[in-house]
């Protein structure tokens, strides 16, 4: 077998594989003998079918499989051993005619290889990148206390309506004269939060309302662009909303007001565990500590984004074998067509730029991740998901069980590996470059992401 590689423009590679009969003959003969041993042909005992019959029936397909397997193996061996920086998969050359395997060897296969552009990126103390140190202030801590207290809050019954209160009452459809419509729609115990009504005219109807009051409002006018809200309130299907354009009476039977939980020991225990925090001062300090850790992660995330932008500018515009990459992209997205490729190609190249730059930075900083790193990322992800539901003190046993389930999904593992690499790369780059540290409030920090 002979393999040659041409790469005249450093981007479009042409890899040629020439296969001789001696390269595949032994494999074909061995496979034919195996087929003969297992062949079940009427009139012949097992293993006694004439080899000529076996060759006529199975020979062509066995030969084709053997050659395809051999070519694929040798092709990738060559690419690996010669460190060809290939993008995507090899494609049969667009200029080559189909190989006729019915003819005698040798057979020549030609593949188009998309080769990664050559560049070099290094970061050191001469490179300066912004790093935003988000400050934890009393306002942030107050917001977190409010959130924890709100999660443990309860509804109290009250006699008059105020903003954000929840109402319960009986809805009755009215006729054009404002009277209860005979055989009209009635909904008992309909729950309503006027604060969510978007139309001020309808919203003001509930101002100062009291228990037992009967109010007249129009659900369709109250939610003119939200059929889902109307159908939910009236207990009807969405396609029926158009049949109920008129007014309804609403007699209030209950008014509930949400009240935050007191900032007390019960709240402390619920958030951080039994007796971990003893008073409000410790509670606020614990919150501050947690916020600093959380916001450090946000700062690191922004730093990596800025490091990416800095590196991409430093590397400059990279040249790619566009025509070949579009062919590869089209093959990888079968059924989506050339319009899809043209629409998404530029964004794909943008992501590919960073992928190649990141690969160099990872190698230069000798970054490696193991199972322990990946599982720790998964654990942090699990904790964050539980925290979204107010569960900040979940036992480690539950965390581990949840992580075990996540690790069964390949897409989850891939995401955790990428995150682990990003975290290690971030720390390495923070050490390598000169940080232009900037203290900033969370509000101003979030503004950095606007319009991006």
N, C-alpha and C positions, 0 to 999 in steps of 0.2 A: 504494500500500500504506500502511496505517495501523497503527502499533504504539503501544499504551498499556500502562502499568504501574501497578498499584495495590498499595500495601503499607501498609494501614491499621494493622496491629498490629506492624509492623516485622519480622515473622517469616514470615508467610504471604503471599507475593507472588502476584499474578494478572496474567499477561502475556497481552494480547489482540492477535492479529495478524489484520487484515482484508485479504484478497487480492482485487484487482480483476482483470478479464480482461486488461487491458493489461499487468499485471505479468508474466504468463507467456505471453501469446499469441505473441510473436515467437519464444521458445524452442521452443514446441510446433510452430510452422510450420517452423522450421529443421530440427527433428528429423524431422518428417514428410517433408520434401524429401529428407533423407538416406536415410530408409527407402525412399523411392520409387526412388532411384538404385540401391539394392542389392537391391530386391525381386526375387525370382525366381518369377514366377507363370506357369503354363502358358497359352499363347495370347497372351502379350504379350512383346514384346522388352524387354531390360533397360532400365530407366529410363522405360518407356512405360506402366507400369501406371497406370490412372486414379487421380487423387488421391482421388476419392470412395471408391474401394475401400480405399485405404490408410488413410483416416481412419476408415472403419467398422471395419477390422480392428485397427488399432493406436492410433487416436486416444485412447480412454479411458485406456489404460495410460500412454501418453506424457504425457497431461495430468496424470495423478495423480503420476507421477514428477517432472515439472517443478514442480508446486505443492509437493510434499513437500520437494524440494531447496531451493526458494526460501524456504519458511517456516523450515526448519532454519538456513539461512545467515543470514537476516535476524534470527532470534531470537538467535543467538549474537553477531552483530554488535552488536545493541542492548545485550545484557548486558555485552559488553566495553566499548563506547563509553561507557555510562552507569555503568560500574564497579559493577554490581550484585554484591554479595558472595554468590554463589549456592553452596549446598551440594548436592552430588550433581548429578543431571540434571533438566531440566524434565520434568514428567509431564503428559500430557493431563489437563485438569481433570476431576475426578470428577463435576462437575455438568453437564458439557457433553454433549449428544447427538452421535452420530456425524455428521460433515459429509457431506452428500450431494453428491458432485462431479458427478453426472449433471445436477443442476439448474444453472441459469445463475449466474454470479458476481453479487455478491461472496460469498466464503466467509470465515467467521469461525472462527478457531482460538483456543482458550483453554488456557493452560498454568498449572499450579500450580508456583510457584517457592519452594523452601526458602531463606530468606535468613538469612545468618549473623548472630548477635547482635552488637549494637554494644557495644564496650568499649574501654578504652585501658589499656595496660600499659607502664610505663617503669621502668627500673632505673637507679639512680645510687648515689653514695657514701652516701646516707642508708639504703640497703638493706644489711643485714648477713646474710651467708650463710656457713655453716660450710664450712671447707676442711680436709680431713684429710691431713696430711703423714705418709705411711707411712715409718717408720724402717727403714733397712737395718742389721741388727745381725749379729753373728757367727753367731748361730743360723741366720738365713736363709741366710747365705753357706755355712755348713756343709751345710745341706740341699741347696743347689745343687751343691756339690762332690760330695756323695753321689750325687745324681742323675746327674751326668756320668760319675762313676766306675762307677755301676751299668750305664749304657747300654753301656759298653765291657767289661763283665765277662764272665767265662767260667765254665763248669761244670767242676769238678774231681771225679775219681772218689775216693770215700772208702769206708771199710769199715763204718762204723756210722751209723745214722740220727740226725739232729738236726732240730729244728724248721726248717721251710722247705726241707728237702732234697727232691729229686725221686727217686722210686723207679721202677725198671723190673723187671718180673717176669712170671711165668706164672700165670694165673688158671685154676682148675679147679673146676667145679661139684661140690658134695658132695651125697650123699643124706641121708636123715633120720638115718642112723647115723653120719654124719661121714666116710664113705668117699667116695673119688672116684667120681662117678656114671658108670655105664657109658653110653657114648654121650652124656654130658653136655656142656655148653658148655665149651670150652677157648679161652683167649685167650693167645697167646704175646707176650711183649714189651709187656705192658700198662703204660702210664705212669700213675703215681699220685702226687699230692702230698697226703699226709695232712693237711697244715696247712689245707687247704680243706674238710676234712670238718667238718660242722656239729654232729654228734652226738658228745659227749665220750666216751661209752662205746665207740664204734667208733674214734674218733681215738686213744685211749690204747693200743689194740692194737699200734700201731706204735712206741710209746716204747721206745727202746733197741734197736731191731731191728738185725740185722747181716746182712752178705752171706750168702746161702745159707739164711737162716731161712725157715721155712714158717709163715705166719700164717693164722689163720682169721678171716674177717670177712664181714659181710653188706652188699653194695653197696646194697641197697634200704633197709636201716636207716641206712646211712651218709649217704644222700642222700634222705631221705623225701619231700621236696617238689621234687625236681629230676630228673624223668625223663630230661631231656636229658643230665645228667651220667652217669647210670647207663647209658643207651644208648650213649654215647660210650665209656665204659670197657669195656663188654661187647661192643662192636662189633655191636649189634643195632638194630633199628628201635624208635622210641619206643613204638609200640603193642604191642611184645613184652615190654616191661619187666615187665608184670604177671605174666608167665609165669616170672619168675626172682626169687622172693621168698626163696629159701633162702640158705644159707651157701656161701662159696667159699674154697678155699685159695689163698694167694698166696705163691709162692716167689720171694724177692728175688734177682735176677740182677745188679742194678747200683744203686748209690747215687751220686747226683750232688749236689754242693754248689756253689751259686753264689758266686763270689768277685768282688768289685769289682776293677776295674782299679786299678793303683797310680796315685797322684797324681804323675805324672812327665811328662817332655817329650812322650812319645807321646800322652798324654791332652791336654796343652795344644795340641799341633798338631792333633789331631782336632777339638777344639772350636772353636778360633779361627784355624786355619791355620798353615802352616809358620813356625816361629820368631817368630810374633807375640808370644807370651808365653814368657819365658825361665825363670821360676822360680815356685814356689808363691805367693810374695807377690804377684807381678804377676798371677798367675792369679786370686787372690782379689780383687784390686783391679779386674780386668776384670769379674769376676762382679758385684761391688758396683756398678760403673758401669751394667752392663746391667740390674740389678735396679732401680736408681733410675729409669731411663728407663721400664721396664715398670710400676713402681708409680706413677709420675707419671700414667700413663695411667689406672690404676685410680682414683687420687685425682680426676682430672678427670671420670671417669665418675660417681663418687659426687656430685661437685659439681653436675653437670648434673641429676642426679636430685633433689638438694635444691633447686636453683634452680627446677626444674619445680614441685615441691611448694609452694615459697614463692610463685611467681607465681600458681598456681592459687588459693591462699588469698587473695592480694591481689586477684585479679580477682573472686573470689566465685562464687556460683552463676549460671550463664548459662542463659537461657531459649531453648528451641528449639521449632520447629514439630514436635512429636513425632509426631503422626499422619501428617504428610506424609513425615517422615524414615523412618518405619516402612514406608510404601508404597515409598519409594525402595529401602530395604534389602531388602524382599521381592522387588522386581523384579531387583535385582542378585544375588540368591541364589535364582534360579528352581529350583523343585523341593524346596527345603528347608522351605517352609511357614512359617506364622505362629508356630508354637511356637519355631522357630529364632530368628526375629526377636525375640520377647519375651525369650528366654533370653539373647541376646547384645546386646540394645539398650543396656543401661546401660554395659557395657564399651565399646561403640562410641562412646557419647557421651563417656566419660572420655577416650578416645584423641582424639576430635575436639576436646575442650577444649584439650588440649595442642597439637594441630596448629595451631589458630587462634592461640593464645598465641605459639607458636614462630614462626609467620609474621610476627606483628607485631615480635617481637624481631629477627628476621633483617632485616626492612626497616629498622627503627630503627637497626641497627648496620651497615647497608649491606654486608651479607655476600653475597659472590658466590663461586661456585666455578667453576673452569675444568677443562679436560681434564687439565692437569698435576696439579691437586689430587686429582682422582679417581684418576688412575693411581698417585699416591703412596700413597693409601689402599689401593689394590689390591696394591701392592708390599708394604706392611706386613702386609697380610692373608696374602699368600703366604709371607712370611718366618715369620710366626707358625705357619702350618700345617706348614711344613717343620720348624720348631723342635720341634713336638710329637713328631716322629719322631726327635729327636736330631740333626737336620741343621741346625746353627746356622751353618755356614760354606759355604752354597750359592753357587756362582758367580752373578754378576749376570745372565749370559746365560740361565741356567735360570730365574731369577726372572722375567726379561722374557718368556720364552716362556710361562711359566705365566700371567702377567698377561694376555698377549694372548689366551689361551684363555678366561680368566675374562671378559674384556671383550666376548666374543662373545655372552654371555648377558645379555639385557635385565634379568632379575631381579637378576643380580649387579651390573650397572652402577647400577641404582636404589639398591641397598643401599650401594654405595660413595659415591654422591652424597649420600645421607642422612648417612652417616658423616662425609664431608668437611664438610658443613654443620654438623653437631654439633660437630666439632672447632673450627671457626672461631668458632662461637657461644660455645662454652665459654671460649675465650681472650678474646673480647670482653667477656663477662659478668664474668670474673675481674678485668678491668681496670676495669669500670664500677662494681661494687659494692665494699663493704668486706668483706674476707675475715676471718672469724673462724677464724684458723689454729689447728689442734689437732694436736700431734704424737701419733702413735699407732702401736702395733705392728701387724704384719700380722694377727696372731691376733685382736686386738681389733677391727681394721678389718672382718675377715670376719664377726664377730659382729653388726655393724651390719645385715647383710643377713638375719639369721636371722628366721624368722617373717614374712617379707615376700614 
